[in-house]
Amino acid sequence: MKIQEDCFFYIGSVSPNEEDRILARCLNCQKEEDEGWFWEGSKKGYSPYNVNCNMCGKFIYKYEKENTEENS
């Protein structure tokens, strides 16, 4: 099952002593916050890495390696 949803990205840190980095938030958790920028991941896609909501842990994008065969 392919998981590829829209999300919001924002700059923050996971712990107080950690440097800021780009984090993701699902659309449901974004209702509680008002920061970040919208990413239409359902159409534009993501890089080959899993993306989880930093608030609830839900998968926003789950990377699945595609099986491709090269004809030689």
WOBEL-V846808 format. One record per residue. N is the residue number from 1. RES is the residue in one small letter. OMEGA is omega in radians with two decimals (999 if undefined). Layout:
BEGIN
N | RES | OMEGA
N | RES | OMEGA
END
This chain:
BEGIN
1 | m | -3.11
2 | k | 3.07
3 | i | 3.13
4 | q | -3.06
5 | e | 3.03
6 | d | 3.12
7 | c | 2.98
8 | f | 3.02
9 | f | 3.10
10 | y | -3.13
11 | i | -3.13
12 | g | 3.11
13 | s | -3.13
14 | v | 3.13
15 | s | -3.07
16 | p | -3.08
17 | n | -3.09
18 | e | 3.07
19 | e | 3.10
20 | d | 3.08
21 | r | 3.12
22 | i | -3.13
23 | l | -3.13
24 | a | 3.09
25 | r | 3.11
26 | c | -3.10
27 | l | 3.14
28 | n | 3.14
29 | c | 3.12
30 | q | 3.11
31 | k | -3.13
32 | e | -3.05
33 | e | 3.10
34 | d | 3.10
35 | e | 3.08
36 | g | -3.14
37 | w | -3.07
38 | f | 3.04
39 | w | -3.13
40 | e | -3.07
41 | g | 3.13
42 | s | 3.12
43 | k | -3.07
44 | k | 3.12
45 | g | -3.08
46 | y | 3.05
47 | s | -3.09
48 | p | 3.10
49 | y | 3.06
50 | n | 3.07
51 | v | 3.11
52 | n | 3.03
53 | c | -3.14
54 | n | -3.11
55 | m | -3.03
56 | c | 3.10
57 | g | -3.13
58 | k | 3.05
59 | f | 3.01
60 | i | 3.06
61 | y | 3.09
62 | k | -3.11
63 | y | 3.06
64 | e | -3.14
65 | k | -3.14
66 | e | 3.08
67 | n | 3.13
68 | t | 3.11
69 | e | 3.10
70 | e | 3.08
71 | n | 3.12
72 | s | 999
END
